[in-house]
Amino acid sequence: MKKVKMVIIGATGTASKRTIPALVHSDVCEVVAIQGRNLEKLQKIQHDFQLKDIYTDENEMLAKATYDCIFIATPPFLHFENIKAATSTSKPIICEKPLAINYTEGEKISRLLNAYDDKTFMIAHHLRHQQPVRDIKEFIQNGTIGELLDVSIQWGYEMNLDAPSAVWKTNPDMGGKGTLNDNGIHIVDLVIYLFGLPASIHGKVQSLRTRDTFDNETAFLTYEKSSILIQSSQCMKYPGNHFLIYGTKGNIEVFYGMGEKYIRQVSVNSTDLKKVIDYPETNLYLNEVENFCKGLLNPAFSHNGTTLNEGLNALKIIDTVRKSAETNSTEKYIGF
């Protein structure tokens, strides 16, 4: 099978830890060139993964390399300029989450992507790209647990404030205003994918270990007949990171399931079904790229990844959480 050739903008951070190692043995996609600002780091990555070409300038790479798609792996404050450069090539784009540091900037990016559709642009949210999440969606939609009542989702961790990434994660102009722009946006994306958009939002934000950003954020999302509690933290030493769904006929429980790795087990307990499902190991960072590339190779294949529209709604939800927290009021939500 023909492999999709991919170049990576900003390859010396997250991409070097997750994306590039995941694609080493891919039958669908291969990394043919990478870009970064640190030549020494680039040379090490090139050596470690036997990559052909490295560049310190993204425009030079986009002009000289031979490739089929572009992965943007930079922090969010660079996404506008990176996407602007990438769209000039008309090549398909995968962009690391979040799309932007806030909804206003996300709208500006969306205008750059006018010529793109859901097959040629995707935001990289790894949690979607696994069988457990697809199964959970099917259980909800087919009424296995009855009418939805209450949902609770948590993703907390304790951020290393001395890590290089903390420099931009704790700067509101570079990483957004807090934890919901970091780990928490995965929760918001999952909520949009599984449950759709809320009718109203009430939020609470805290700055416990950081000064200029919110490192602990909680939101209560209401729907016509149900509610969802989401909790995101960068200052939680011992999080549970559970995903719990309760309906009129039963529940779906995922313990320790929110994080960088795949969901290992889903428990379904209802009047129609009592089952504990164990899942084999899978690499979510491999899955998200391969799913996108399969869609490029086969027009009939649906990658089911995060669309531009969904990414904009995620940013708007986060902004609404903070507006609610600031005014101590419940805010109506009107989707993008």
Legacy VTK file of the C-alpha trace (Angstrom):
# vtk DataFile Version 3.0
C-alpha trace
ASCII
DATASET POLYDATA
POINTS 336 float
0.000 0.000 0.000
1.206 3.485 -0.807
2.359 5.413 2.244
1.356 9.001 2.898
4.463 11.170 3.185
4.276 13.651 6.066
6.375 16.612 7.200
6.272 17.962 10.755
6.466 21.615 11.777
7.776 21.933 15.343
9.169 18.433 15.691
11.434 18.874 18.730
8.722 18.882 21.412
5.713 16.610 21.757
6.165 15.190 18.260
9.611 13.801 19.127
8.188 12.063 22.205
4.944 10.715 20.751
4.209 11.206 17.064
7.538 10.338 15.447
8.189 7.211 17.584
4.615 6.053 16.956
5.024 6.245 13.185
8.313 4.364 12.915
6.619 1.105 11.921
3.485 2.548 10.310
2.276 0.931 7.093
0.158 3.984 6.314
2.318 7.056 6.905
5.994 7.976 7.005
7.764 11.098 8.224
9.995 12.390 5.429
11.129 15.729 6.880
10.982 17.614 10.163
11.424 21.230 11.208
12.447 22.804 14.478
14.369 25.805 15.756
17.016 23.835 17.627
19.439 22.252 15.153
21.106 20.043 17.766
17.765 18.523 18.806
16.787 18.045 15.164
20.014 16.193 14.423
19.445 13.866 17.370
15.886 13.096 16.256
17.135 12.554 12.713
19.732 10.094 13.970
17.439 8.280 16.396
14.664 7.714 13.849
16.684 7.594 10.624
14.910 10.558 9.057
16.023 11.943 5.726
15.725 15.724 5.934
15.752 18.343 8.679
15.078 22.076 8.473
15.227 24.992 10.882
12.877 27.082 8.704
9.346 25.811 8.082
8.882 27.782 4.866
12.026 26.254 3.424
10.838 22.758 4.328
7.388 23.349 2.839
8.994 24.615 -0.375
11.699 21.972 -0.801
10.450 18.702 0.668
8.302 16.179 -1.221
5.264 15.302 0.876
1.506 14.654 0.959
0.427 16.226 4.267
1.611 18.460 7.101
1.554 17.888 10.865
1.723 21.076 12.953
3.137 20.108 16.351
3.970 23.533 17.755
2.448 25.180 20.858
-0.863 26.996 20.237
0.574 30.519 20.089
2.360 29.537 16.861
-0.606 27.876 15.159
-1.844 30.926 13.256
1.458 31.568 11.500
2.106 27.831 10.971
-1.353 27.201 9.504
-1.017 30.278 7.320
2.221 28.858 5.894
0.741 25.375 5.527
-2.410 26.529 3.720
-0.267 28.216 1.075
0.722 24.705 -0.050
-2.912 23.445 -0.229
-1.701 20.204 1.396
-3.869 18.431 4.020
-3.108 19.479 7.610
-3.206 17.869 11.043
-2.844 20.466 13.800
-1.935 19.722 17.409
-4.552 20.700 19.973
-5.782 23.234 20.869
-6.519 24.977 17.584
-5.678 28.373 19.140
-5.209 30.047 22.517
-8.804 31.330 22.470
-11.951 31.436 20.366
-11.189 34.844 18.820
-7.897 33.616 17.407
-9.575 30.354 16.403
-11.983 32.342 14.215
-9.028 34.023 12.499
-7.491 30.614 11.828
-10.790 29.308 10.471
-10.717 31.994 7.796
-7.328 30.714 6.653
-8.903 27.284 6.223
-11.783 28.287 3.938
-10.600 25.934 1.197
-10.290 22.945 3.572
-12.913 20.425 4.651
-13.207 17.701 7.310
-11.132 15.310 5.178
-8.205 17.693 4.681
-7.989 19.359 8.103
-8.073 17.671 11.501
-7.175 18.692 15.050
-5.090 16.077 16.889
-7.154 14.785 19.834
-5.868 11.291 20.554
-8.689 10.079 22.859
-11.197 9.763 20.018
-9.046 7.325 18.115
-9.725 4.135 20.065
-12.345 1.419 20.137
-13.486 2.038 23.758
-14.663 5.561 22.907
-16.504 4.330 19.821
-18.147 1.620 21.937
-19.173 4.147 24.597
-20.794 6.317 21.935
-22.718 3.327 20.588
-23.913 2.338 24.077
-25.199 5.870 24.629
-26.879 6.158 21.238
-28.553 2.732 21.263
-30.088 3.313 24.690
-28.148 0.648 26.583
-28.160 2.797 29.748
-31.477 4.467 29.006
-31.985 8.204 29.062
-28.835 10.096 29.970
-28.836 11.717 33.422
-25.396 12.617 34.779
-21.819 12.501 33.498
-18.545 13.209 35.296
-15.148 13.468 33.579
-11.815 14.354 35.208
-8.288 14.767 33.875
-5.847 16.044 36.475
-2.080 15.923 36.858
0.646 17.848 38.628
2.525 19.965 36.115
6.283 20.192 36.462
6.762 23.947 36.642
10.448 23.534 35.746
9.711 21.692 32.484
10.407 23.607 29.235
6.739 23.385 28.226
5.691 25.105 31.469
7.173 28.344 30.092
4.383 28.644 27.529
1.688 26.689 29.392
1.797 29.208 32.255
1.824 32.212 29.912
-1.752 33.218 28.918
-0.513 34.791 25.685
1.212 31.585 24.611
-0.771 28.633 25.929
-4.139 30.125 26.797
-5.391 31.025 30.235
-5.200 27.666 31.951
-5.536 23.937 32.292
-8.611 23.735 30.053
-6.357 24.785 27.159
-3.934 21.998 28.043
-5.166 18.604 29.257
-8.719 19.822 29.807
-9.457 20.495 26.148
-9.371 16.735 25.587
-12.312 16.440 27.987
-14.190 19.201 26.176
-13.517 17.527 22.825
-14.779 14.198 24.159
-17.929 15.862 25.483
-18.636 17.408 22.066
-18.035 14.078 20.300
-20.175 11.975 22.643
-22.869 14.349 23.866
-22.982 17.375 21.557
-23.110 21.021 22.610
-24.519 22.160 25.969
-27.400 24.548 26.532
-25.694 26.407 29.387
-22.425 26.484 31.321
-21.425 27.393 34.853
-17.707 27.573 35.614
-15.236 27.917 38.460
-11.523 28.697 38.039
-8.568 28.764 40.441
-4.893 29.722 40.410
-3.241 27.552 43.042
0.360 27.000 41.891
0.480 29.404 38.964
0.149 33.186 38.972
-1.163 34.236 35.567
-3.193 31.182 34.531
-5.879 28.942 36.017
-4.380 25.597 37.013
-7.639 24.150 38.345
-10.887 24.584 36.385
-14.326 23.065 36.842
-17.427 23.407 34.685
-21.022 22.285 34.977
-22.620 21.809 31.539
-26.372 21.425 31.257
-28.339 19.817 28.443
-32.088 19.476 27.902
-32.391 16.451 30.205
-28.886 15.820 31.542
-25.803 17.454 33.016
-22.041 16.978 32.726
-19.393 17.854 35.296
-15.899 18.353 33.879
-12.806 18.900 36.007
-9.359 19.772 34.686
-6.268 20.341 36.823
-2.536 20.949 36.521
-2.010 20.834 40.298
-3.489 17.451 41.233
-0.915 15.020 42.618
-3.208 11.974 42.916
-6.050 12.290 40.385
-8.617 9.598 39.712
-9.130 10.592 36.069
-12.400 8.672 35.866
-15.115 8.917 33.207
-18.530 8.052 34.638
-21.851 8.045 32.766
-25.224 7.374 34.423
-28.615 6.892 32.814
-32.110 5.772 33.755
-31.349 2.093 32.978
-27.714 1.767 33.971
-24.199 3.159 33.783
-20.911 3.133 31.915
-17.818 3.459 34.096
-14.235 4.036 32.986
-11.809 4.215 35.889
-8.380 5.837 35.360
-9.271 6.231 31.696
-8.477 9.887 31.003
-4.851 10.458 30.059
-2.193 10.022 27.430
-2.662 6.245 27.088
-5.506 4.109 25.833
-8.572 3.068 27.844
-7.942 -0.422 29.163
-11.375 -1.316 30.469
-15.010 -0.216 30.195
-17.703 -1.466 32.568
-21.354 -1.467 31.437
-24.049 -2.236 33.990
-27.676 -1.915 32.893
-30.977 -3.751 32.763
-30.085 -4.828 29.196
-26.379 -5.566 29.533
-23.869 -6.381 32.236
-20.373 -6.532 30.818
-16.767 -5.638 31.552
-14.806 -5.098 28.340
-11.006 -5.359 28.312
-9.193 -3.714 25.412
-5.814 -4.591 23.872
-2.992 -2.082 23.926
-3.046 0.521 21.177
-0.992 3.635 20.410
-3.394 6.576 20.196
-0.836 8.882 18.560
-0.295 6.334 15.807
-4.049 5.884 15.421
-4.865 9.579 15.023
-2.304 10.111 12.243
-3.064 6.839 10.460
-6.813 7.488 10.561
-6.324 10.889 8.953
-4.001 9.463 6.307
-6.351 6.568 5.531
-8.952 9.186 4.713
-6.524 10.765 2.257
-5.823 7.412 0.594
-9.460 6.292 0.489
-12.246 8.891 0.066
-14.752 6.388 1.507
-12.849 6.148 4.807
-14.043 8.435 7.617
-11.300 9.337 10.097
-13.792 10.475 12.768
-11.275 12.981 14.104
-11.860 16.465 15.494
-13.097 18.886 12.853
-12.452 22.609 12.589
-16.025 23.309 13.676
-15.640 21.086 16.740
-12.319 22.707 17.590
-13.899 26.157 17.468
-16.743 25.041 19.712
-14.245 23.601 22.210
-12.506 26.982 22.428
-15.814 28.803 22.744
-16.917 26.468 25.564
-13.671 27.154 27.433
-14.077 30.917 27.016
-17.651 30.592 28.292
-16.504 28.645 31.364
-14.215 31.532 32.298
-16.807 34.191 31.561
-19.203 32.355 33.872
-16.544 32.136 36.572
-15.768 35.841 36.277
-19.411 36.905 36.551
-20.446 34.064 38.896
-23.404 33.341 36.652
-24.677 30.584 34.392
-24.060 31.437 30.749
-26.245 30.279 27.872
-24.236 28.552 25.158
-24.823 29.185 21.473
-22.624 26.944 19.355
-20.407 28.050 16.506
LINES 1 337
336 0 1 2 3 4 5 6 7 8 9 10 11 12 13 14 15 16 17 18 19 20 21 22 23 24 25 26 27 28 29 30 31 32 33 34 35 36 37 38 39 40 41 42 43 44 45 46 47 48 49 50 51 52 53 54 55 56 57 58 59 60 61 62 63 64 65 66 67 68 69 70 71 72 73 74 75 76 77 78 79 80 81 82 83 84 85 86 87 88 89 90 91 92 93 94 95 96 97 98 99 100 101 102 103 104 105 106 107 108 109 110 111 112 113 114 115 116 117 118 119 120 121 122 123 124 125 126 127 128 129 130 131 132 133 134 135 136 137 138 139 140 141 142 143 144 145 146 147 148 149 150 151 152 153 154 155 156 157 158 159 160 161 162 163 164 165 166 167 168 169 170 171 172 173 174 175 176 177 178 179 180 181 182 183 184 185 186 187 188 189 190 191 192 193 194 195 196 197 198 199 200 201 202 203 204 205 206 207 208 209 210 211 212 213 214 215 216 217 218 219 220 221 222 223 224 225 226 227 228 229 230 231 232 233 234 235 236 237 238 239 240 241 242 243 244 245 246 247 248 249 250 251 252 253 254 255 256 257 258 259 260 261 262 263 264 265 266 267 268 269 270 271 272 273 274 275 276 277 278 279 280 281 282 283 284 285 286 287 288 289 290 291 292 293 294 295 296 297 298 299 300 301 302 303 304 305 306 307 308 309 310 311 312 313 314 315 316 317 318 319 320 321 322 323 324 325 326 327 328 329 330 331 332 333 334 335
